[in-house]
C-alpha cells in the first residue's frame, strides 16, 4: 500500500435550482425603499401569504431578515384586525 497512487478526485457539479438556474431574489421592501411594513396595507401583505393563509418563508419571498420579521408581525396584526384571514377555505 505504500506505493499506491491516490485516487483522482471527482469534479463537483455546480448546484442549480429547480429548473437549472438559480436566480437571486432581492427584498421587495429594500428595492422600493420602504422602511417600515404597515399592517394596514393588506393588499401588499397578500403576496407574502400562501393561498392557504400561511406566511411564506424568506427563502420563498426573497425578503431580507429585517423586513421578513416586519412582514410576519404585520400579517399577524392584520389578522387580529380582521383585514386578513387566518385560514382560507
DRENKOL-312501 format. One record per atom (N, C-alpha, C, O): residue in three letters; residue number from 1; x, z, y. Coordinates in steps of 0.001 Angstrom, whole numbers, plus 500000, padded with zeros to 6 digits. Atoms other than C-alpha are relative to their C-alpha. Layout:
% DRENKOL-312501
+------+-----+--------+--------+--------+
| code | pos |     c1 |     c3 |     c2 |
+------+-----+--------+--------+--------+
|  ALA | NUM |      X |      Z |      Y |
...
+------+-----+--------+--------+--------+
***
This chain:
% DRENKOL-312501
+------+-----+--------+--------+--------+
| code | pos |     c1 |     c3 |     c2 |
+------+-----+--------+--------+--------+
|  UNK |   1 | 500809 | 500000 | 498806 |
|  UNK |   1 | 500000 | 500000 | 500000 |
|  UNK |   1 | 500854 | 500000 | 501260 |
|  UNK |   1 | 500355 | 499663 | 502333 |
|  UNK |   2 | 499161 | 499920 | 498814 |
|  UNK |   2 | 502940 | 500441 | 502345 |
|  UNK |   2 | 500255 | 498631 | 500606 |
|  UNK |   2 | 500444 | 498534 | 501819 |
|  UNK |   3 | 499711 | 501321 | 499485 |
|  UNK |   3 | 503497 | 496677 | 502660 |
|  UNK |   3 | 498753 | 499171 | 500271 |
|  UNK |   3 | 498877 | 497980 | 500556 |
|  UNK |   4 | 501227 | 500783 | 499805 |
|  UNK |   4 | 499839 | 495635 | 503051 |
|  UNK |   4 | 499746 | 499731 | 501478 |
|  UNK |   4 | 500087 | 500539 | 502341 |
|  UNK |   5 | 500298 | 500392 | 498624 |
|  UNK |   5 | 498684 | 493827 | 506175 |
|  UNK |   5 | 498668 | 500600 | 500434 |
|  UNK |   5 | 497752 | 500733 | 499623 |
|  UNK |   6 | 501299 | 499494 | 499523 |
|  UNK |   6 | 495941 | 495298 | 508371 |
|  UNK |   6 | 498976 | 498874 | 500057 |
|  UNK |   6 | 499317 | 497719 | 500310 |
|  UNK |   7 | 501080 | 500980 | 499968 |
|  UNK |   7 | 492596 | 493540 | 508225 |
|  UNK |   7 | 499758 | 499531 | 501435 |
|  UNK |   7 | 499812 | 500339 | 502362 |
|  UNK |   8 | 500312 | 500457 | 498630 |
|  UNK |   8 | 491779 | 491337 | 511221 |
|  UNK |   8 | 498649 | 500555 | 500441 |
|  UNK |   8 | 497705 | 500628 | 499655 |
|  UNK |   9 | 501246 | 499431 | 499482 |
|  UNK |   9 | 489111 | 492841 | 513426 |
|  UNK |   9 | 499004 | 498902 | 500289 |
|  UNK |   9 | 499354 | 497808 | 500732 |
|  UNK |  10 | 501069 | 500944 | 499700 |
|  UNK |  10 | 485783 | 491127 | 513749 |
|  UNK |  10 | 499724 | 499988 | 501495 |
|  UNK |  10 | 499800 | 501025 | 502154 |
|  UNK |  11 | 500358 | 500082 | 498592 |
|  UNK |  11 | 484833 | 489874 | 517181 |
|  UNK |  11 | 498567 | 500493 | 500185 |
|  UNK |  11 | 497680 | 500174 | 499394 |
|  UNK |  12 | 501338 | 499480 | 499724 |
|  UNK |  12 | 481856 | 491659 | 518683 |
|  UNK |  12 | 499184 | 498961 | 500736 |
|  UNK |  12 | 499671 | 498309 | 501659 |
|  UNK |  13 | 500904 | 500922 | 499338 |
|  UNK |  13 | 478903 | 489551 | 519668 |
|  UNK |  13 | 499437 | 500684 | 501241 |
|  UNK |  13 | 499172 | 501886 | 501220 |
|  UNK |  14 | 500597 | 499371 | 498814 |
|  UNK |  14 | 477560 | 490117 | 523161 |
|  UNK |  14 | 498552 | 500377 | 499742 |
|  UNK |  14 | 497787 | 499603 | 499167 |
|  UNK |  15 | 501366 | 499536 | 500195 |
|  UNK |  15 | 474383 | 492150 | 523140 |
|  UNK |  15 | 499087 | 499323 | 501004 |
|  UNK |  15 | 499409 | 499220 | 502188 |
|  UNK |  16 | 500948 | 500692 | 499129 |
|  UNK |  16 | 471401 | 490331 | 524537 |
|  UNK |  16 | 498659 | 500701 | 499933 |
|  UNK |  16 | 498415 | 501527 | 499053 |
|  UNK |  17 | 501337 | 499415 | 499952 |
|  UNK |  17 | 467865 | 491279 | 525453 |
|  UNK |  17 | 499106 | 499406 | 498933 |
|  UNK |  17 | 499580 | 498770 | 497992 |
|  UNK |  18 | 500961 | 500444 | 501005 |
|  UNK |  18 | 464717 | 490454 | 523534 |
|  UNK |  18 | 499956 | 498478 | 499878 |
|  UNK |  18 | 499706 | 497955 | 498792 |
|  UNK |  19 | 500110 | 501449 | 500031 |
|  UNK |  19 | 464801 | 486768 | 524479 |
|  UNK |  19 | 501337 | 499317 | 500248 |
|  UNK |  19 | 501372 | 498177 | 500710 |
|  UNK |  20 | 498713 | 500640 | 499902 |
|  UNK |  20 | 468520 | 486125 | 524526 |
|  UNK |  20 | 500747 | 500255 | 501293 |
|  UNK |  20 | 501960 | 500049 | 501337 |
|  UNK |  21 | 499337 | 499718 | 498746 |
|  UNK |  21 | 469271 | 487095 | 528112 |
|  UNK |  21 | 499542 | 501345 | 500524 |
|  UNK |  21 | 498353 | 501663 | 500506 |
|  UNK |  22 | 500385 | 498742 | 499368 |
|  UNK |  22 | 469385 | 490482 | 529733 |
|  UNK |  22 | 499994 | 499771 | 501511 |
|  UNK |  22 | 500922 | 499183 | 502067 |
|  UNK |  23 | 500159 | 500220 | 498574 |
|  UNK |  23 | 468180 | 490496 | 533310 |
|  UNK |  23 | 499959 | 501346 | 500693 |
|  UNK |  23 | 499216 | 502236 | 500279 |
|  UNK |  24 | 499938 | 498745 | 499264 |
|  UNK |  24 | 468986 | 493256 | 535783 |
|  UNK |  24 | 498739 | 500147 | 500832 |
|  UNK |  24 | 498385 | 499261 | 501610 |
|  UNK |  25 | 501185 | 499723 | 499203 |
|  UNK |  25 | 465861 | 494821 | 537237 |
|  UNK |  25 | 500409 | 500873 | 501171 |
|  UNK |  25 | 501219 | 501787 | 501018 |
|  UNK |  26 | 499701 | 499225 | 498819 |
|  UNK |  26 | 466011 | 496190 | 540755 |
|  UNK |  26 | 498778 | 500801 | 500411 |
|  UNK |  26 | 497637 | 500402 | 500177 |
|  UNK |  27 | 501068 | 499089 | 499590 |
|  UNK |  27 | 463989 | 499028 | 542188 |
|  UNK |  27 | 499149 | 499333 | 501081 |
|  UNK |  27 | 499665 | 498881 | 502103 |
|  UNK |  28 | 500939 | 500613 | 499057 |
|  UNK |  28 | 460898 | 497696 | 543972 |
|  UNK |  28 | 500021 | 500740 | 501334 |
|  UNK |  28 | 499977 | 500108 | 502390 |
|  UNK |  29 | 500070 | 499189 | 498784 |
|  UNK |  29 | 460917 | 500568 | 546488 |
|  UNK |  29 | 501282 | 499908 | 500808 |
|  UNK |  29 | 501234 | 499905 | 502038 |
|  UNK |  30 | 498739 | 500173 | 499282 |
|  UNK |  30 | 464603 | 500228 | 547349 |
|  UNK |  30 | 500063 | 498620 | 500632 |
|  UNK |  30 | 500558 | 498463 | 501748 |
|  UNK |  31 | 499990 | 501373 | 499498 |
|  UNK |  31 | 464176 | 496478 | 547772 |
|  UNK |  31 | 499112 | 499861 | 501237 |
|  UNK |  31 | 499461 | 499158 | 502186 |
|  UNK |  32 | 500938 | 500057 | 498875 |
|  UNK |  32 | 461198 | 496957 | 550115 |
|  UNK |  32 | 500307 | 501048 | 501072 |
|  UNK |  32 | 499593 | 501143 | 502070 |
|  UNK |  33 | 499572 | 498933 | 499080 |
|  UNK |  33 | 462986 | 499852 | 551904 |
|  UNK |  33 | 498901 | 501032 | 500234 |
|  UNK |  33 | 498631 | 501425 | 501369 |
|  UNK |  34 | 501032 | 498968 | 499949 |
|  UNK |  34 | 460219 | 502351 | 551085 |
|  UNK |  34 | 500656 | 501320 | 499610 |
|  UNK |  34 | 501190 | 501452 | 498509 |
|  UNK |  35 | 499343 | 498719 | 500267 |
|  UNK |  35 | 461489 | 505934 | 551338 |
|  UNK |  35 | 499158 | 500901 | 499113 |
|  UNK |  35 | 499661 | 501453 | 498135 |
|  UNK |  36 | 500877 | 499100 | 500735 |
|  UNK |  36 | 458506 | 507889 | 550043 |
|  UNK |  36 | 498864 | 499211 | 499360 |
|  UNK |  36 | 498293 | 498314 | 499979 |
|  UNK |  37 | 501109 | 500636 | 500716 |
|  UNK |  37 | 455940 | 506808 | 547443 |
|  UNK |  37 | 498742 | 500801 | 500322 |
|  UNK |  37 | 498717 | 502021 | 500162 |
|  UNK |  38 | 501226 | 499338 | 499568 |
|  UNK |  38 | 452411 | 507578 | 548651 |
|  UNK |  38 | 498936 | 499902 | 498907 |
|  UNK |  38 | 498691 | 498819 | 498375 |
|  UNK |  39 | 501011 | 499984 | 501053 |
|  UNK |  39 | 449708 | 508614 | 546171 |
|  UNK |  39 | 498721 | 499276 | 500413 |
|  UNK |  39 | 497934 | 498872 | 499557 |
|  UNK |  40 | 501211 | 500660 | 499529 |
|  UNK |  40 | 447005 | 507064 | 548367 |
|  UNK |  40 | 500057 | 498486 | 499832 |
|  UNK |  40 | 499027 | 497813 | 499872 |
|  UNK |  41 | 499831 | 501435 | 500223 |
|  UNK |  41 | 448426 | 503586 | 547789 |
|  UNK |  41 | 499902 | 499734 | 498493 |
|  UNK |  41 | 500886 | 499365 | 497852 |
|  UNK |  42 | 500170 | 500058 | 501452 |
|  UNK |  42 | 446966 | 503453 | 544282 |
|  UNK |  42 | 500080 | 498585 | 499458 |
|  UNK |  42 | 500337 | 498396 | 498269 |
|  UNK |  43 | 499895 | 501380 | 500493 |
|  UNK |  43 | 446935 | 499660 | 544096 |
|  UNK |  43 | 501440 | 499652 | 499626 |
|  UNK |  43 | 501666 | 498919 | 498663 |
|  UNK |  44 | 498604 | 500253 | 500368 |
|  UNK |  44 | 450752 | 499579 | 544105 |
|  UNK |  44 | 500441 | 500896 | 498834 |
|  UNK |  44 | 501362 | 500546 | 498096 |
|  UNK |  45 | 499650 | 499114 | 501126 |
|  UNK |  45 | 450892 | 502502 | 541653 |
|  UNK |  45 | 499500 | 499445 | 498670 |
|  UNK |  45 | 500026 | 499798 | 497615 |
|  UNK |  46 | 500548 | 500596 | 501226 |
|  UNK |  46 | 448837 | 500488 | 539139 |
|  UNK |  46 | 501055 | 499225 | 499221 |
|  UNK |  46 | 501022 | 499198 | 497991 |
|  UNK |  47 | 498978 | 500792 | 500691 |
|  UNK |  47 | 451850 | 498290 | 538376 |
|  UNK |  47 | 500980 | 500870 | 499217 |
|  UNK |  47 | 501707 | 500359 | 498366 |
|  UNK |  48 | 499132 | 499078 | 500713 |
|  UNK |  48 | 453731 | 501393 | 537154 |
|  UNK |  48 | 499271 | 500726 | 498875 |
|  UNK |  48 | 499795 | 501679 | 498298 |
|  UNK |  49 | 500783 | 499421 | 501087 |
|  UNK |  49 | 450994 | 502236 | 534632 |
|  UNK |  49 | 499707 | 498923 | 498964 |
|  UNK |  49 | 499573 | 497745 | 499296 |
|  UNK |  50 | 500371 | 500949 | 501046 |
|  UNK |  50 | 450233 | 500627 | 531294 |
|  UNK |  50 | 498493 | 499780 | 500044 |
|  UNK |  50 | 497782 | 500447 | 500796 |
|  UNK |  51 | 501435 | 500265 | 500016 |
|  UNK |  51 | 446814 | 499209 | 530517 |
|  UNK |  51 | 499214 | 501156 | 499398 |
|  UNK |  51 | 498007 | 501264 | 499615 |
|  UNK |  52 | 500663 | 498816 | 500551 |
|  UNK |  52 | 446032 | 502412 | 528611 |
|  UNK |  52 | 500024 | 501184 | 500959 |
|  UNK |  52 | 499380 | 502202 | 500705 |
|  UNK |  53 | 499958 | 498933 | 499006 |
|  UNK |  53 | 446839 | 504536 | 531667 |
|  UNK |  53 | 501250 | 500848 | 499952 |
|  UNK |  53 | 501354 | 501825 | 500695 |
|  UNK |  54 | 498762 | 499226 | 500091 |
|  UNK |  54 | 450279 | 505816 | 530678 |
|  UNK |  54 | 500976 | 499562 | 501086 |
|  UNK |  54 | 500954 | 498413 | 501527 |
|  UNK |  55 | 498974 | 500309 | 499014 |
|  UNK |  55 | 453138 | 505997 | 533177 |
|  UNK |  55 | 501135 | 499277 | 499277 |
|  UNK |  55 | 501657 | 499765 | 498274 |
|  UNK |  56 | 498925 | 500772 | 500620 |
|  UNK |  56 | 455723 | 503334 | 532357 |
|  UNK |  56 | 501347 | 500612 | 500327 |
|  UNK |  56 | 501512 | 501251 | 501366 |
|  UNK |  57 | 498677 | 499405 | 499837 |
|  UNK |  57 | 459366 | 504344 | 531951 |
|  UNK |  57 | 500861 | 499188 | 500956 |
|  UNK |  57 | 500523 | 498057 | 501304 |
|  UNK |  58 | 499058 | 500669 | 499104 |
|  UNK |  58 | 462275 | 503445 | 534219 |
|  UNK |  58 | 500556 | 498739 | 499371 |
|  UNK |  58 | 500782 | 497738 | 500051 |
|  UNK |  59 | 499441 | 501145 | 500733 |
|  UNK |  59 | 463604 | 501095 | 531574 |
|  UNK |  59 | 499082 | 498786 | 500126 |
|  UNK |  59 | 499552 | 497651 | 500200 |
|  UNK |  60 | 500972 | 501081 | 499906 |
|  UNK |  60 | 460415 | 499042 | 531817 |
|  UNK |  60 | 499780 | 499585 | 501458 |
|  UNK |  60 | 499769 | 498393 | 501767 |
|  UNK |  61 | 500347 | 500306 | 498620 |
|  UNK |  61 | 459672 | 499297 | 535550 |
|  UNK |  61 | 501189 | 499544 | 500825 |
|  UNK |  61 | 501025 | 498763 | 501763 |
|  UNK |  62 | 498813 | 500353 | 499231 |
|  UNK |  62 | 463238 | 498959 | 536814 |
|  UNK |  62 | 500181 | 500850 | 501245 |
|  UNK |  62 | 501044 | 500556 | 502072 |
|  UNK |  63 | 499878 | 499130 | 498832 |
|  UNK |  63 | 462746 | 501723 | 539374 |
|  UNK |  63 | 501229 | 500896 | 499860 |
|  UNK |  63 | 501641 | 501237 | 498751 |
|  UNK |  64 | 498859 | 499085 | 500047 |
|  UNK |  64 | 465692 | 503908 | 540325 |
|  UNK |  64 | 499482 | 501404 | 499661 |
|  UNK |  64 | 498275 | 501647 | 499657 |
|  UNK |  65 | 500388 | 498666 | 500452 |
|  UNK |  65 | 465702 | 507549 | 539255 |
|  UNK |  65 | 499171 | 500730 | 501047 |
|  UNK |  65 | 498160 | 501354 | 500724 |
|  UNK |  66 | 500691 | 499293 | 498919 |
|  UNK |  66 | 464611 | 508905 | 542630 |
|  UNK |  66 | 498565 | 499505 | 500164 |
|  UNK |  66 | 497631 | 500300 | 500266 |
|  UNK |  67 | 501335 | 500548 | 499796 |
|  UNK |  67 | 461680 | 506549 | 543022 |
|  UNK |  67 | 499127 | 500126 | 498758 |
|  UNK |  67 | 497906 | 500233 | 498877 |
|  UNK |  68 | 500804 | 499825 | 501212 |
|  UNK |  68 | 460600 | 506839 | 539387 |
|  UNK |  68 | 499377 | 501395 | 499964 |
|  UNK |  68 | 498232 | 501561 | 499544 |
|  UNK |  69 | 500555 | 498644 | 499927 |
|  UNK |  69 | 460177 | 510582 | 539865 |
|  UNK |  69 | 498869 | 500063 | 501016 |
|  UNK |  69 | 497838 | 500686 | 500762 |
|  UNK |  70 | 501047 | 500016 | 498979 |
|  UNK |  70 | 458188 | 509989 | 543046 |
|  UNK |  70 | 498759 | 499263 | 499504 |
|  UNK |  70 | 497635 | 499671 | 499798 |
|  UNK |  71 | 501124 | 500748 | 500566 |
|  UNK |  71 | 456021 | 507427 | 541237 |
|  UNK |  71 | 499219 | 500878 | 499036 |
|  UNK |  71 | 497988 | 500892 | 499067 |
|  UNK |  72 | 500666 | 499140 | 500978 |
|  UNK |  72 | 455278 | 509899 | 538439 |
|  UNK |  72 | 499162 | 501070 | 500698 |
|  UNK |  72 | 498021 | 501319 | 500310 |
|  UNK |  73 | 500730 | 498961 | 499260 |
|  UNK |  73 | 454270 | 512635 | 540897 |
|  UNK |  73 | 498816 | 499383 | 500736 |
|  UNK |  73 | 497732 | 499967 | 500767 |
|  UNK |  74 | 501078 | 500657 | 499263 |
|  UNK |  74 | 452208 | 510180 | 542965 |
|  UNK |  74 | 498861 | 499593 | 499073 |
|  UNK |  74 | 497693 | 499714 | 499441 |
|  UNK |  75 | 501042 | 500373 | 500964 |
|  UNK |  75 | 450351 | 508920 | 539882 |
|  UNK |  75 | 499217 | 501230 | 499574 |
|  UNK |  75 | 497992 | 501183 | 499458 |
|  UNK |  76 | 500677 | 498764 | 500409 |
|  UNK |  76 | 449594 | 512483 | 538815 |
|  UNK |  76 | 499091 | 500522 | 501110 |
|  UNK |  76 | 497999 | 501020 | 500838 |
|  UNK |  77 | 500845 | 499572 | 498873 |
|  UNK |  77 | 448286 | 513320 | 542295 |
|  UNK |  77 | 498795 | 499083 | 500160 |
|  UNK |  77 | 497687 | 499551 | 500425 |
|  UNK |  78 | 501105 | 500951 | 499881 |
|  UNK |  78 | 446185 | 510155 | 542416 |
|  UNK |  78 | 498988 | 500202 | 498881 |
|  UNK |  78 | 497790 | 500011 | 499091 |
|  UNK |  79 | 500924 | 499684 | 501097 |
|  UNK |  79 | 444712 | 511053 | 539020 |
|  UNK |  79 | 499166 | 501220 | 500341 |
|  UNK |  79 | 497962 | 501256 | 500087 |
|  UNK |  80 | 500691 | 498761 | 499645 |
|  UNK |  80 | 443840 | 514515 | 540298 |
|  UNK |  80 | 498927 | 499747 | 501066 |
|  UNK |  80 | 497875 | 500385 | 501061 |
|  UNK |  81 | 500948 | 500339 | 498936 |
|  UNK |  81 | 442098 | 512994 | 543331 |
|  UNK |  81 | 499000 | 498942 | 499556 |
|  UNK |  81 | 498196 | 498484 | 500368 |
|  UNK |  82 | 500898 | 500993 | 500615 |
|  UNK |  82 | 440229 | 510547 | 541017 |
|  UNK |  82 | 500177 | 498602 | 500601 |
|  UNK |  82 | 499233 | 497812 | 500629 |
|  UNK |  83 | 499703 | 501349 | 499535 |
|  UNK |  83 | 441920 | 507496 | 542566 |
|  UNK |  83 | 500468 | 499117 | 498834 |
|  UNK |  83 | 500269 | 497902 | 498844 |
|  UNK |  84 | 499540 | 500694 | 501196 |
|  UNK |  84 | 443469 | 506546 | 539209 |
|  UNK |  84 | 499432 | 500704 | 498772 |
|  UNK |  84 | 499220 | 501916 | 498806 |
|  UNK |  85 | 500535 | 499358 | 501199 |
|  UNK |  85 | 442119 | 507166 | 535711 |
|  UNK |  85 | 501115 | 500676 | 499176 |
|  UNK |  85 | 502270 | 500252 | 499192 |
|  UNK |  86 | 499068 | 499397 | 500965 |
|  UNK |  86 | 443782 | 509488 | 533221 |
|  UNK |  86 | 500149 | 499090 | 498797 |
|  UNK |  86 | 501259 | 498862 | 498314 |
|  UNK |  87 | 500031 | 500871 | 501164 |
|  UNK |  87 | 442780 | 507188 | 530371 |
|  UNK |  87 | 499024 | 498869 | 500302 |
|  UNK |  87 | 497969 | 499098 | 500893 |
|  UNK |  88 | 500965 | 501094 | 499861 |
|  UNK |  88 | 441185 | 503754 | 530410 |
|  UNK |  88 | 499581 | 499552 | 498600 |
|  UNK |  88 | 500390 | 499537 | 497672 |
|  UNK |  89 | 500530 | 500333 | 501317 |
|  UNK |  89 | 438988 | 502616 | 527557 |
|  UNK |  89 | 500208 | 498559 | 499668 |
|  UNK |  89 | 499818 | 498111 | 498590 |
+------+-----+--------+--------+--------+
***
